[in-house]
Amino acid sequence: MYLDSEKKKEFFSKFGKSEADTGNAEGQIALFSFRIAHLTEHLKKNRKDFSTQRALISLVGKRRRLLDYLKDRDIERYRAIIKELNLRK
């Protein structure tokens, strides 16, 4: 599987406070970004996979809401995660 528990721990330890802190916004944004990249590659090969397309749109919305939350709460953390993940608005 492309996303196992070790990979998730790696994301949360790198972007979050610790690997056990899975509710951290930065860790979730990083995890969503990884999943979005994976689904985008899948959809490039399988253009008619509409259930995956719907899941991708849902993930992009979740990541956007988390980024908006982080921007409202702490602009420095927002800027840091945008810079680290190479996201743009």
C-alpha positions in Angstrom: 0.0 0.0 0.0 1.2 3.5 -0.8 0.5 4.9 2.7 1.2 2.6 5.6 1.5 3.5 9.3 5.3 4.0 9.1 4.8 6.6 6.4 2.1 8.4 8.5 4.4 8.5 11.5 7.1 10.0 9.4 4.8 12.8 8.2 3.6 13.6 11.8 7.1 13.5 13.2 8.5 15.7 10.5 5.7 18.3 10.3 3.9 17.9 13.6 5.0 18.1 17.2 5.5 14.3 17.6 4.4 11.2 15.7 1.7 10.6 18.3 0.2 14.0 17.7 -2.0 13.2 14.7 -4.4 16.1 15.2 -1.8 18.7 14.4 -2.9 20.9 11.4 0.6 20.9 9.8 0.8 17.1 9.9 -2.7 16.7 8.5 -1.9 19.2 5.7 1.3 17.3 4.8 -0.6 13.9 4.8 -3.4 15.3 2.6 -0.8 16.8 0.2 0.8 13.4 -0.2 -2.5 11.7 -0.8 -3.5 14.4 -3.3 -0.3 13.9 -5.3 -0.9 10.2 -5.3 -4.5 10.5 -6.5 -3.5 13.0 -9.1 -1.0 10.6 -10.6 -3.7 7.9 -10.6 -6.2 10.1 -12.4 -3.6 10.9 -15.1 -3.6 7.2 -16.0 -7.3 6.5 -15.3 -9.3 9.4 -16.6 -12.7 7.9 -16.2 -12.3 6.9 -12.5 -15.0 9.3 -11.2 -15.1 7.9 -7.6 -11.4 8.7 -7.2 -12.0 12.1 -8.8 -14.6 12.8 -6.2 -12.3 11.7 -3.4 -9.6 14.0 -4.8 -11.9 17.0 -4.8 -12.9 16.2 -1.2 -9.3 16.0 -0.1 -8.4 19.3 -1.7 -11.3 20.9 0.1 -10.2 19.5 3.4 -6.7 20.7 2.9 -8.0 24.2 1.9 -10.1 24.4 5.1 -7.2 23.4 7.3 -5.0 26.0 5.6 -7.6 28.7 6.1 -7.9 27.7 9.7 -4.1 27.9 10.2 -4.0 31.2 8.4 -6.6 32.7 10.7 -5.0 31.3 13.9 -1.3 31.7 13.3 0.0 33.3 10.1 3.7 32.3 10.8 2.8 28.5 11.0 0.8 29.0 7.8 3.7 30.6 5.9 6.1 27.9 7.2 3.9 25.0 6.0 3.2 26.7 2.6 7.0 27.2 2.1 7.9 23.7 3.2 5.4 21.8 1.1 5.7 24.2 -1.9 2.0 25.0 -2.0 0.6 28.1 -3.5 -2.8 29.7 -3.1 
